[in-house]
Amino acid sequence: MTSKLDIKFNKAFHQLSELEETLAPDIMLKLYAYYKQALAGDNFSYDGKVDVRDAFKFNAWTQLNGMSQEEAKKQFRLAARDDNKRIKKTANSWIKYAENEEIRVKNLALRRDFIQQSKAKTKAKNS
């Protein structure tokens, strides 16, 4: 059964997805993070590719760790609205941030592995 919140969330998502102009990168990251949290919750995944943009996206999403999917949907709707409580009139195909996410988020795993290896080398060096 689809809740009223799901309907409103999907409506906001589709309206933003149809826009062609650009939003500020920080707004796009916020929308992306709420979108991912709303759909996947704390089930983070990462493909290991080294890509700064994807690392920023993954970081934005992981900062919402512990937020319920329902709350993320509410926050997405709030972030998608302008000062007049209407869906923003500009966006830059931000839906691209949601495409192929399983592939894109893997670069954080690579980054995490590198950090762990660096720490292990430093610890071994200092021992």
N, C-alpha and C positions, 0 to 999 in steps of 0.2 A: 504494500500500500504506500502510495506517495503522499507525504505530508505537505502541508501548506508551505513549510520552510523549504522543502525540496523543490517545489514548484517555483517559488520566488527565487531560489538560488539558481536554478536552471535558466530561468528567464533572464536574470542579470548576466549570467555567463554568456548566453546566446546573444544578448544585445551588445555586450562588449566585444564579442568575437566578430561581429559584423562591422565594427568600426575600422576605419582605415588610417586615421591620423595618430600621432605619437603621444603617448603619456610619458611623464618623467620616469626615468629608470627606477627610482625608489618606489614609486606607486606601482609600477609593473611587478617589481619584486614582491611587494606586499600582496598584491592580488594573486600572484603565482603561489606564494606560500600558503595563503588561505585556501586557494583552490586545491592544492595538493593535500593539505591537512583535511579538508572537507571530504575528499575522495578516499584517501589512503590512511588517514590518521597517522599514528606513530610508526607505521610500517615503512620505514625509510629504506631505500635501495639506491645503489650507486654502481656505475659500470666501470669505473677506474680510468676513464679517459681524462687526460689533462687538458682542461679548458677553464679559464678563469671565470667566464660568464656562468658556466654550469656550477662551478664551486660557489659563486655568490648565490645562485638560485637554491642550491642544496642547503647552504648555510641559513638562508632566509626561512626555508621550510623547517629545518631542525630547531630553529629558535621557538617554534610553536609546539615543541614536544610537550605532551601532556594536555594540550587543548583538545576538547572533545570535537568530534566531527560536526556536531550541531552548532557549537559555538563558532567554529571556523566558517560555516556557511553564513551565519549571522554577520560575522566580521567581514566576510567577502562582500556581502550585500552593502554593508556600510561603506566599505572602501570604494565600492563601485559607484557610489552616488556622489553627485556634486552638492554644492551648498544649498540648492533648492530641492534636495532629496530626489532628484531624477538621475537616471543612469547617465554617467558621464558621456559627453558628446564626442570625445576623442579617445582613440586607442591605437596602438600600432600592432595590429594582428598579434596581440599578446598571447593569443591562443597557441602560438608557436612554442611558447614556454611549456605548454602542457603536452605537446606532441613528443612521442618517443621518449618519454621521461625515464623509462627503465634503462634505456641506453645512456642517456645523458648524466644521470646521477652517479654513475660508477667512478667518475674521476675523483670523487671524494675518498673512495676506498683506496685508490692509488696514493693520494695525498696522505691519508692516515697511515698506510703501510710505510711510506717514506719517513714520516715523522717517527714512527715506532722504531724503524731501523736506525735512524739517526740517534735516537735516545739510547738504543742498545749499544751502538758503537761508542758513544760518549761514555756510557757507564762502563763498558769493557776497557776503554782507554784509561779511565780514571781509577780502575781497580788495580 
